[in-house]
């Protein structure tokens, strides 16, 4: 988890990324030898960086032909060897720094998120529009307006003071969350999962959790991403074909990552208790993900708890997507009456026009109550609405199964 930051620090020092990686690995070998006896230091990253710097100095001293630059640099490093590798009150991650800068309060929250997703996350206007359940022209105008607002206000592109973190944190979390979601369930293309987006979002979440360790929602989002990422090994076949949650081989789930998710959720709960506040939307979503991650089988999932958690989420972050997911949980909680009740909920939803999710869920519920022809039509409609080829194949296959009985 510390590797990227350590290698970046060492590269800046030694000027050679290959050497920096070698030094970091040598320091890790020392850690594996010493830590079982001495315990893991409080700032493990700083320990590893310091050891790696010392190894750099030793290597330079062993060379027969030291040039003046290396000798001077080595003396300077030795003089500062006890300095911390980084200031915990400063944003040292370039990507996270840019997210904070783009989340300037002069912009509306929607403008902050849209601009940052475009500039930092690298998402297209269409991808951002899908995330906002909006149209591409609306999002394009929002991004253009945000850029003009920043220019007109002559906003300096500098890292904000730590006192400004709280007022920007909500937008920063939203950006990381939306980047992760686009990776977890790609809105277009031939891949169901864009793991590079998930990996970057998870990395940013871990850096942010270290930067603001007392913020419960930061730990909540990190926990959510850890839980969701733990299933990646079971979410697709070797050829990329999606495997739905109920059919996944849970022995392939990453138990270490689930453990990190549980630990992050516990930190979120502790922070909430310390502040005396209620749970936020990311922590509640993490608790939902924990219900799935810790259930031995799909049948043993505590669906009543899932419904209750969605009820809480609707209170603080109402949205048609949350209502749709709650309807699925209602159907699962009561195999006899649940599907009929869930169908009534889904039929009353608004705000999901143009999204494949509504007909997809409706198709599942219609199949559960034996209305196969209607279910087939809904699956076919959902397939026509999605731009992800893998998702389209799954939905079309469901439609065919409904038609053939």
N, C-alpha and C positions, 0 to 999 in steps of 0.2 A: 504493500500500500504506500510505503514511503519512497519506493524506488524512483519514480519519476522526479520527485523533488530533489532527492539526493544526487541523482545523476546530473540534473540540471545545474545544481550548485557546483558540483565538481567540474563539469564542463566549463563553467565560467572561470573556474580557478586554473585548470590545467590547459584549457584551450584545445582539448582533444576528446571527442565523445567516446571513442573506443577505449582510450585510457581511463576515462571517467567510469565507464561501465566495469572495467576490470577492477578498478580500485573499490567500487561499491561492492562487487562480489567478494573481494578479499575481506572487506570489513564484515560482510555478512557471515563469512566462515568463522571469523574471530568471535562474532556474536553467538553463533551456534555452539562454539566451544566454551565460552565464558558464561553466558547467561544462565545455563542450567545450574551453575554454582552460585553466581552472584545475584541472580534475579534480573528481570527486564528493567532497564532504567526508566525513569519517569518520562524522559524525552528520548525515546529510542532513535528517532530520526537524527537528532543532534549528535547522539553518541556515535552512530554509524558514520555520519559525515566527518566528525572529528577524527575518528580512527582512520578513515580513508585519506584525509588530509595528511595525517602523520605518515601514512604509507607512501604518499606522493613525495614527501620530503625525503624519506629513507631511500626511495628509488633514485631520486635525483642525486643524493649523496653517494650512492654506489656507482654511479656512472663515472667512467674514466675521464670523459671530456665534457665537464660542465661548462656551459657558456654563461656569460654574465647575467643574462636575463633570468635563467633558471635559478642561479645562485641568489640573486636579489629577491626573486619571488619566494624562494624557500625560506629566506630569513624573515621576510614579511609574514609568511604564513605561520612560522614558528612563534613569532612575537604575539600573534593573535589566536593562538591555537585554542584558548579556553573560551573564546567568544561563542555565543550560541549560533547555530547554523542559520537560523532565521528569527526574526522578531515576531512573536506570536500575535502582536497587535497590528501587524502590517500584512497586507495582501500580497503575497509573493507569487501567486499563480497567475500567469499572464491572462489566461482565459477568464478566470473568475474576476480578475481586476477589470477586464473590459466589460463584463456583465454588470458589475457595480457602476461603472462609469455610464453605461447606456441606460441605467435605471434612475437617471437624474429626476428629482421631484418636479422639475419644470414641465415634464411630460405627464400626460394622463397615464393611468395604469395600463390601459389597453395599448397606448402608444409605446410605453416602455417595453412591454412584453413583445409586441409585434416587431419593433425595431431590433431588439436584442436577438430574437429568434432568427431574424434575417441576417444580421451582421455577424453575430457571434455563433449562433447555432448552425448557420449555413442552410436553413430550411428555405424552400421555395415559397413564393407567395401562395400557391395552391395548397401546399402542406400546412402553412400557417392558417389559411382560411378554414381548412377542415378541422384543425384543432380548436378554432374559435366558433365552429358551426356557423360560419359566415361565408360571404362571397369573396372571390379573389379581387375584384375591383375595389371592394370596400377595404380590404386589408392593404392593397397597394396604396390607396389614398391615405390610409392611416400611417403607413411607413413614411411616405413622402412628407406628410404633415409633421411627423415627429422630427425628421431631419431638419426641416425648415425652422421648427420651433427652437431646436438646439442652436442652430446657426444665428437666429435672431436674438436669442438670449445671450449669445457669446459665452456659452458654457465652456469652461476649461476642461479639457480631457485629462483629469488627474484623479488619483485615488481619493475617495472621500475620507474625511476624518471618521474615526471609529464611532464618534457620537452620532454620525449620520447613518450608520448601518441599519438600525431598526426601521427607519422610514423607507429604506430601499429593499429591505429583506424580503418583503412579500413578493415584489416583482422578480427578484433573483430566484426565489424558490419556484415561482410559476414557470420561469424560463427553463430551469433544470428539469422540472416535472414534465413540461411539454416536449422537451428534447427527448427525454426518456420514453415517453409515450409513443412518439413517432418511431423510435427504434424498436420498441416492444411489439408494436402492431403497425407495420409500415402501411401508409395510406396509399401507396402506389408501387408499381414495379413488380419484379419477379420474386423478390424475397419476402417472406412473412416477417422475418426479424432482421432489423438493421443493427447488428450487434455493436458496430463501431459507435453509434449514437448512444446506445445504452451504456457502453463502457465509459464513454466520456462523461455522461451525466452522472454515473455512479462515482467516478473519480472526483468530479466537482463537488458532489454531495459530501464525500469524505473530507475533502479539504475544507469545505464550509463548516462542517461539524467541528473540526479542530479549531477553526477561527472563532466561532461563536458557540462554545460548548454549553452555554446556559439557555439556548433557544430550543424549546421543546419541538417546534415544528420542523426545525432543521433535522433533528434526530428522527422525527416521524417520517419525513420524506426519505431520509437515508434508509430507515428500516423498510419502508415500502419497496424501494428499489432493490435492496438486498433480497427480500422475500421473492419478488418477481423474477429476479435474475437467477435465483437458485433453480428454477425450472427449465432453464434454457436447454440443458442436455436431454430433456425429454419432450420438448415442444415440437420437434420436427423429426421426420424420417431422415435417413442418410441422403436422400435426393432432395430434401427441402420441403417435402409434403407436410403440412401442418398436422399435429396431433392435438386434439382438443383436451381440455383439462381432465374431464371425466375418464378419458381413455389413456392418460399418460402413465408410464411405468414410474412409480414414485421412488423406486430404488435408485433411479438415475438422478433424482434431485440432489443438489449439492447441500449436504447436511451442515457443512462448515459455514456456508453462506446463510443458511437458515438460522444457525446459531448467532451469527453477526446481526441478523435481522431482529432476533429476539432481544439481544443485548441493546441494540439501538432503541427499540421500543421501550425497554425498561428505563433507559436514560431519558426518553421523552416523558414517560410517566413520572419519573422522579422530578424532572424540571417543572412539570405541571403542578405537582404537589407542592414544590417549593414556592412557586408563585401564587398558588391558591386560585388558579384559573381553570377553565374547562379545557377539554381536549379540542385541538384544532382539526381541520379537515385532513391533513396529511397523516397525522397520528391515527385518526379513525380509519383511514384507508389502509394504513399499515396493520391495524388490528384486524381488519377484514382479511388482508392477505395472510396474516398469521393463522387464522382459522383454517385456511386451505393448506398452508405449509406444514402445519403440525398434525393434521388429521392423517391417521395411518392409511385410510382408503377414502375414496370419494364418498362412499356410503356413510362413513363415520364423521363426516363434516358436521359441525354444529350449526345447522342452517337456521335454527331459531335465534341463535346469537348473531348470525350474519344479518338477519332481518332487523334485529334490534340496533345493530351498529349502523345499518343504512338509515334507520329512523333518525338516529342521532346526526348522521351526516346531512340528511335533508333539512334538519333544523338550522344548521350553521352554514351550509353551502348547497342550497337547493339548485338542482339542474335537472333537465329531462334525462340526461345520461344516468344520474344517480337513481332517479325514479325507475328507469328501465332496468338497471341492475337489481334494484330492490324487488321488482316484479319477478325476476328470475329466481331470486332467493325465496320469495313467497311460494313459487311453484315447487321448489325443491323441499321446502320445509314440511309440506303436507302433500304427499303423493296422490291422494284421492281428490281433495277439493282445491289444492293449491294451484294447479294449472288453470282451472276455470277462473279463480279469483285473480290470478296474475293476468289472464287475458283481458279481464275487465279493466285492470289498471292500465295495461298497454294501450287498449283502445281509447282511453281517455287522455293519452299523452299528446302534447303539442310541442312544437319547437324542434322537431327532428326531420323536417321535410328535406328530402334529398340525401339523407343519410341511410346507408345500407343496414345500419344496426337495428332500426325499428322493424323492418320486414323480416330480418334475420331472426330476431327474438320471437316475433309474432309467429313465424313459421314453426319454430320449436314448440311453442305453446299449442298451436293448432294440431300439431302431430301428437302431442301428449293427450289431447282430448279426442283423438280419432278422426279429425277432419283433414284427411290426407290430401284431398284434391286442393283444398284451400291452402294447406301448408306448402304444397309443391309450387303453387302460384307465388306465394310470398318468398320462398327461397329463390325462385327464378328472378323475381323483382329485385331482391337484394343483390343477386349476382350481377345484374345489369347496373347497379348503382355503385359498386365498388371498383376502384382503380387498381387494386392489388390482385395480381394474377393468381397467386396461391389461394387467396380468400375466395376469389371467383370460382376456382375449381372446386373448392370444398362446398360452396353453396349450390353449385350446379349438380354435384353428385347427390346432395341431399334432396334436391328437387326430383332427380331421376328415381331415387329410392322410394319417394312418396308416390310417384306415378306408377311404379311397378309393384308396389305393395311390399 
